[in-house]
Amino acid sequence: MHTKEKTYLKWYNKVGYGSGDIAGNVVYALLSAFVMIFLTDTVGMNAGIVGTLIAISKLFDGVSDIFFGSLIDKTNTKMGKARPWMFYGYFGCAVCLVAIFCIPADLSPTAQYAWFFIAYTLLNAGFYTANNIAYSALTALVTKNNHERVQMGSIRFMFAFGTSMLIQTITVGLVAHFGGGAAAWRTVAIIYAIVGVITNTLSVFSVRELTPEELAEGEEVDAAKTAGSAQEEKYSLIDAFSLLIRNKYYLMICASYILMQIYSATLNMGIYYMTYVLKNANLLGVFSWAINIPMIIGLLFTPTLVAKWGGMYKLNLTGYTIGTLGRLGVVIAGYLGSIPLMLVCTAIAAIGMSPLQGDMNALIATCSEYTYLTSGKRVDGTMYSCTSLGTKLGGGIGTALAGWLHAFSGYVGGAAEQSASCMTMLHIMYLWMPMCFNLLITLILTRLNVEKANEDLRKAHAAAAESGTE
C-alpha cells in the first residue's frame, strides 16, 4: 500500500483527539463572548481601557507563538514532541481563566486593570499558546494520511462549535442560577476550568505521536536535504521565523485564520446587539444555534466533500463564497428587521464556512509539507503557531475593537437605552464587519492552492532523482 493511503488511527483516536477542543473552547468561548460584558457591567471597568489593554497584550503573542512552536519542534520525550506541552500547559490555562473572573472588588481601579492585564497576558501569551499550538501540531504528528487529518479537523471543530454553542446558550442562565454578580461569574469560571482540565487530559492520552523515522518514511526529496531528517532539528528561533515567512502559503493561512477569529469575536459581541437592537438578550443563544448547528452539519460532510472534490482548494473557495453571500443576506435582513431571515442567512453562511474550518489543520499540515519539500526541514510545531496566533491575535483584535467602538460611540454599561451613535456602531459591528471579513478571506483563498504546489514540487524532485540516476 502506498504511504499516503496508510491509515494510522482508529475511530476512538480521532474522537479522543477532537474532544480536546472542549478544553480549548471553555476558555476561548467564555472569554470571547462574556469577558467584555463581565468587565464593563459587573466589575465596572471602562470598555475603551479594557480594549486597549487587550490590544497591548497581543504584542506579546506573536513572538510567543513562534517561540513555543520552535520549542515543540525541538522537544523529544517519551510522550513525543507536542503532547507534553498540551498536557502541562492547560493547567496554567485553567488557573488564569479563573483569575480573570476573580478580580477583587476592594482593589483600586488601577490595580483591577493590572490584575486583568497580567492574568489575560499569562493565559494568552503563555499557557494557551503552549497548549493550543501543541494540540494543533498533533494533526501532523500522529498521522501522515491526509484524509485522517481532515477527519481529525472536522471532529475537532464539531466539538469546538458544540462547546461554543453550549457556553453561549447556558452561561447567562448559570450566572443567574448562582445568584448573579462577580461571585457567580467566578463559580462558572471554576466549573468550566475543571471541565477543561478533564477533557484536555483525555485528549492527550488518546493518541500516540509517530516517531521521526515514521514521519520521514516514503518522502521523496533531495538526499542532501533529507540527510539527518530523522534526527533532532538544529535551528534557531530566527531560522524558524525565516522558514515561516518564506512560505507564502503559511502567510495566507495565518492571515485567513486571524480574519476568521476577528469575525468570530465580532459575532461574539452580539450580546450587545441582541440586548439593545433586538431588545432580547436571550436571542444570543438562538443565533448561536443558527451558527453552530449548520457548522457542525457541514463539518460532518467535509471529509467526504474533500475526497469528492479531489482536494481542499475548490471546496474552501466555493464554501467561503457562499459564506460571504450569506453574511450579505444577514446585513439586508438586519435592516429589514426580519429576525427569521437573519437566522436563515446566518445558517447559510455557517454551512459555507464549515469546509475551511474542518480541513484547516490538514491545510496547515500540507503547508508544512511545502516547507519540508522546499527546505528539507520539519517545522510542524512552528507551522501550527498560526492557529494559536490566529485565535489569540484575531480574537484579541476583535474584542479590543469592540471595546474601542463601544467607548467611541458613547456606550453606557447597564443603561436601558443607548445613544443613536451607539446603535449605529452596533449595526456596523454585528452586520457589516463580519461580511467584510468573509470577503477578505474569500479573496485570500483564491490564491491558496498549496496542494497543487506540493504536487508540482514532488514531480520536480522525482524528475531530478530520475535524471540523477541515468
Sequence and secondary structure as in RCSB ss.txt:
>XXXX:A:sequence
MHTKEKTYLKWYNKVGYGSGDIAGNVVYALLSAFVMIFLTDTVGMNAGIVGTLIAISKLFDGVSDIFFGSLIDKT
NTKMGKARPWMFYGYFGCAVCLVAIFCIPADLSPTAQYAWFFIAYTLLNAGFYTANNIAYSALTALVTKNNHERV
QMGSIRFMFAFGTSMLIQTITVGLVAHFGGGAAAWRTVAIIYAIVGVITNTLSVFSVRELTPEELAEGEEVDAAK
TAGSAQEEKYSLIDAFSLLIRNKYYLMICASYILMQIYSATLNMGIYYMTYVLKNANLLGVFSWAINIPMIIGLL
FTPTLVAKWGGMYKLNLTGYTIGTLGRLGVVIAGYLGSIPLMLVCTAIAAIGMSPLQGDMNALIATCSEYTYLTS
GKRVDGTMYSCTSLGTKLGGGIGTALAGWLHAFSGYVGGAAEQSASCMTMLHIMYLWMPMCFNLLITLILTRLNV
EKANEDLRKAHAAAAESGTE
>XXXX:A:secstr
  GGG     HHHHHHHHTHHHHHHHHHHHHHHHHHHIIIIII   HHHHHHHHHHHHTTHHHHHHHHHHHHHH 
 BTTBSSHHHHHHHHHHHHHHHHHHTT  TTS HHHHHHHHHHHHHIIIIIIHHHHHHHHHHHHHHS   HHHHH
HHHHHHHHHHHHHHHHHHHHHHHHHHHTTSHHHHHHHHHHHHHHHHHHHHHHHHTT     HHHHHTT    HHH
HTTTTS     HHHHHHHHHT HHHHHHHHHHHHHHHHHHHHHTHHHHHHHTSS TTHHHHHHHHHHHHHHHHHH
HHHHHHHHTTSSHHHHHHHHHHHHHHHHHHHHHHHHT HHHHHHHHHHHHHHHHHHHHHHHHHHHHHHHHHHHHH
S   HHHHTHHHHHIIIIIHHHHHHHHHHHHHHHT  TT SS  HHHHHHHHIIIIIHHHHHHHHHHHHHTT  H
HHHHHHHHHHHHHHHHHHH 
